[in-house]
C-alpha cells in the first residue's frame, strides 16, 4: 500500500454545474436496475427444461439424457455468472455515484436492454450454435452491455460533470482502465466465439493475469482505495 498522500477526491457539483442539467437521486435507477438483472438471471433457467427429457426406463437412460442437457446447462451457468459479474460492476460503480444526470439514465436503459436480451441470446447459442450468428450473438450481447457500462462510467467520472464522490482520482483512473480491459476481453471473446462458440468465454479467466501485467507496466496505479468499478 502506498504511503503517499491520497489524491484529491472528486468534489460535489457546484450550483452552476447542476443548474445546466437535471441531476437526480440514484434510488429509483438502482432499484430498477437490480430488478431487471434479477429477472433476466431468473429467466435463464427456462433454457433448461425437463420437457427435453424423453421416456426414462432406467438410471442409465436418465443419466444419458441429463448428460445430453450438459451444453444447455453450461450456457445457463456462463450467462448467469457473467450477468452476476455485470451486476457487481454496477453495484461498485454506484457506491460512488450518488446522483445521476439524464445521460446516465439513458445509458443505463440501453445497458438494461442488453441485459433483458441475455436469456434470448443464450437460447440461440444453445439451439443454433452450429451457425455463425447463433454462436456469436451471445458474446456480442455481453460486449454491448459492457460497452454501455464503460461509457456510463466514463461519463460519470468526467471531472467536468463531477458525479463521482468518495473515490480518489487514482481509483477512478484504475476503474476506467479496468472497464476498458474488460471491454477488450469481451471483444476478443466475440472473435474467438466465431470459431469455438461458448468456450470462448473462458478468456475472461485471464482477467487476473491481465490486471497483474497492467500493474507491472504502470497502467494500473497504486492506490489506497478499493477498486470502484471494472
C-alpha positions in Angstrom: 0.0 0.0 0.0 1.4 3.4 -1.0 2.4 5.7 1.8 1.9 8.8 -0.4 -1.0 11.2 0.4 -4.3 10.2 -1.1 -5.0 12.1 -4.3 -7.6 14.8 -4.2 -11.1 13.5 -4.2 -13.8 14.4 -6.6 -15.9 17.3 -5.3 -19.6 17.7 -5.3 -21.1 19.5 -8.3 -21.3 23.3 -8.0 -24.6 25.1 -8.2 -23.6 26.5 -11.6 -22.9 22.9 -12.8 -26.2 21.4 -11.6 -28.2 24.4 -13.0 -27.2 23.4 -16.5 -28.6 19.9 -16.4 -31.1 17.7 -14.5 -29.3 15.8 -11.6 -31.4 13.2 -9.8 -31.0 10.7 -7.0 -29.9 7.1 -7.9 -32.5 5.4 -5.7 -35.1 4.6 -8.4 -32.4 3.9 -11.0 -30.7 1.3 -8.7 -33.9 -0.4 -7.8 -35.0 -0.6 -11.4 -31.6 -1.9 -12.5 -31.4 -4.5 -9.7 -34.9 -5.8 -10.7 -34.0 -6.1 -14.4 -30.8 -8.0 -13.6 -32.7 -10.3 -11.2 -35.5 -11.1 -13.7 -33.0 -11.7 -16.6 -30.9 -14.1 -14.4 -34.1 -16.0 -13.3 -35.4 -16.4 -16.9 -32.2 -18.1 -17.9 -33.4 -21.3 -16.2 -36.1 -21.6 -18.9 -33.4 -22.6 -21.3 -33.2 -25.9 -19.4 -36.4 -27.9 -19.4 -37.4 -31.4 -18.4 -39.6 -31.5 -21.5 -36.5 -32.3 -23.5 -36.0 -35.5 -21.5 -37.8 -38.3 -23.2 -39.1 -41.6 -21.7 -36.8 -42.8 -19.0 -36.7 -46.6 -18.3 -33.5 -46.9 -16.2 -31.0 -44.9 -14.2 -28.5 -45.3 -17.1 -31.0 -43.8 -19.5 -31.8 -41.0 -17.2 -28.0 -40.2 -16.8 -27.6 -40.3 -20.6 -30.4 -37.8 -21.2 -29.3 -35.5 -18.4 -25.8 -35.6 -19.9 -27.3 -34.5 -23.2 -28.5 -31.4 -21.4 -25.0 -30.5 -20.3 -24.3 -27.9 -23.1 -27.6 -26.1 -22.2 -26.7 -26.2 -18.5 -23.2 -24.8 -19.3 -24.7 -22.0 -21.3 -27.0 -21.1 -18.5 -24.2 -21.2 -15.9 -21.9 -19.0 -18.1 -24.6 -16.4 -18.7 -25.6 -16.4 -15.1 -22.0 -15.8 -13.9 -21.5 -13.1 -16.5 -24.7 -11.3 -15.5 -23.7 -11.6 -11.9 -20.3 -10.0 -12.8 -22.0 -7.2 -14.7 -24.3 -6.6 -11.7 -21.4 -6.5 -9.4 -19.7 -3.9 -11.6 -22.9 -1.8 -11.4 -23.0 -2.1 -7.6 -19.4 -1.0 -7.3 -19.9 2.0 -9.6 -23.0 3.3 -7.9 -21.3 3.1 -4.5 -19.5 6.2 -5.8 -22.3 7.8 -7.9 -24.8 9.3 -5.5 -26.6 11.4 -8.2 -27.1 10.9 -11.9 -28.0 13.1 -14.9 -30.3 12.3 -17.8 -27.4 10.9 -19.9 -26.6 8.3 -17.3 -30.2 7.2 -17.0 -30.4 6.6 -20.8 -27.0 4.9 -21.0 -28.3 2.6 -18.1 -31.5 2.0 -20.0 -29.6 0.9 -23.1 -27.4 -1.3 -21.0 -30.5 -2.9 -19.5 -31.9 -3.5 -22.9 -28.9 -5.7 -23.5 -29.4 -7.4 -20.1 -33.1 -8.4 -20.9 -31.9 -9.9 -24.2 -29.4 -12.3 -22.5 -32.0 -15.1 -21.9 -32.9 -15.0 -25.6 -29.3 -14.9 -26.9 -28.4 -17.7 -24.5 -31.2 -19.8 -26.0 -30.0 -19.0 -29.5 -26.4 -20.0 -28.5 -27.8 -23.3 -27.1 -30.0 -24.2 -30.1 -28.2 -22.7 -33.1 -24.5 -22.7 -32.1 -23.7 -24.6 -35.3 -24.4 -21.4 -37.2 -22.0 -18.4 -37.1 -24.7 -15.9 -35.9 -26.1 -18.4 -33.4 -22.8 -18.7 -31.6 -21.7 -15.1 -31.8 -24.9 -13.2 -30.7 -24.5 -14.1 -27.0 -20.9 -12.8 -26.7 -21.9 -9.8 -28.8 -24.7 -9.2 -26.4 -22.3 -9.1 -23.5 -19.9 -6.9 -25.4 -22.7 -4.3 -26.0 -23.7 -4.4 -22.3 -20.0 -3.8 -21.3 -19.8 -1.0 -23.8 -22.7 0.9 -22.3 -21.4 0.2 -18.8 -18.0 1.6 -19.7 -19.5 4.6 -21.4 -21.6 5.2 -18.4 -18.6 5.1 -16.0 -16.5 7.4 -18.3 -19.4 9.9 -18.4 -20.0 9.8 -14.6 -16.3 10.1 -13.7 -15.6 13.0 -16.0 -14.1 15.8 -13.8 -16.3 18.3 -15.7 -19.5 16.5 -14.6 -18.3 15.7 -11.1 -20.8 12.9 -10.5 -18.4 10.6 -8.7 -17.8 11.1 -5.0 -15.7 9.4 -2.3 -13.1 7.9 -4.7 -9.6 9.3 -5.3 -8.6 10.3 -8.8 -6.2 7.3 -9.0 -9.0 4.9 -8.1 -11.2 6.5 -10.8 -8.4 6.1 -13.3 -7.9 2.4 -12.4 -11.6 1.9 -12.7 -11.5 3.3 -16.2 -8.6 1.0 -17.1 -10.4 -2.0 -15.7 -13.5 -1.2 -17.7 -11.6 -0.8 -21.0 -9.7 -4.0 -20.3 -13.0 -5.9 -19.7 -14.4 -4.4 -22.9 -11.3 -5.5 -24.9 -11.5 -9.0 -23.4 -15.2 -9.2 -24.4 -14.3 -8.2 -28.0 -11.7 -11.0 -28.0 -14.4 -13.4 -26.8 -16.7 -12.3 -29.7 -13.9 -13.0 -32.2 -13.0 -16.4 -30.7 -16.6 -17.4 -30.4 -16.9 -17.4 -34.2 -14.5 -20.4 -34.1 -15.2 -22.3 -30.9 -18.6 -21.0 -29.5 -19.2 -20.9 -25.8 -15.8 -22.0 -24.6 -14.5 -18.6 -25.8 -16.0 -17.1 -22.6 -13.2 -18.8 -20.6 -11.0 -16.0 -21.9 -12.4 -13.9 -19.0 -10.5 -16.3 -16.7 -7.3 -14.4 -17.8 -8.5 -11.2 -16.2 -6.3 -11.5 -13.0 -3.3 -12.1 -15.2 -4.1 -9.1 -17.4 -4.6 -7.0 -14.3 -1.2 -8.1 -13.0 0.5 -7.2 -16.2 -1.2 -3.8 -16.2 0.1 -3.2 -12.7 3.6 -4.2 -13.6 3.8 -1.8 -16.5 2.2 1.0 -14.5 -1.1 1.4 -16.4 -2.9 0.4 -13.1 -1.6 2.8 -10.4 -1.0 2.0 -6.7 -3.9 3.4 -4.6 -5.1 3.1 -1.0 -8.7 2.9 -2.3 -10.5 -0.3 -3.1 -11.3 -0.6 -6.9 -14.5 1.2 -7.6 -15.5 -0.4 -10.8 -14.5 -2.7 -13.6 
